């Protein structure tokens, strides 16, 4: 099960990505489960335990996606992270090769890792 954060109409919403091309809005699952589903990803992550995640997954498996992925604006999964994010860039050969096409990019693998926040 893959969660998705998207913008539709005038609101940001949460859903479940189905078949990589359609979205099942969480609001549709709110009607079929006992789980209280929040409207932001941080709250969703905090509220789901193994049992409620399993219940949500089983309910979602029985339903089809109702929105086209092309019909929404996909947003960052977590809009406001609770903690700082620590990232490592250009950390493998294929990734180094990908940066060759960027302005000022090269396919050289750095001697030291590139970290960013």
RATAGI-V168054 format. One record per pair of residues at least 24 apart in sequence whose ideal C-beta (glycine too) atoms are under 6 Angstrom apart, sorted by the first residue. I is the first residue (numbers start at 1). J is the second residue. D is the distance in whole Angstrom. If there is no record, write none. Layout:
I:J:D
I:J:D
This chain:
1:57:5
5:41:6
5:75:5
5:77:5
6:72:4
6:74:5
6:75:6
7:73:4
7:75:6
8:72:5
16:60:5
18:65:4
21:69:5
22:65:3
23:65:5
23:67:4
24:60:6
24:63:6
24:65:5
29:59:5
32:59:5
33:59:5
41:77:6
41:78:5
42:82:6
84:117:6
87:116:5
88:113:6
88:115:6
89:114:4
90:114:5
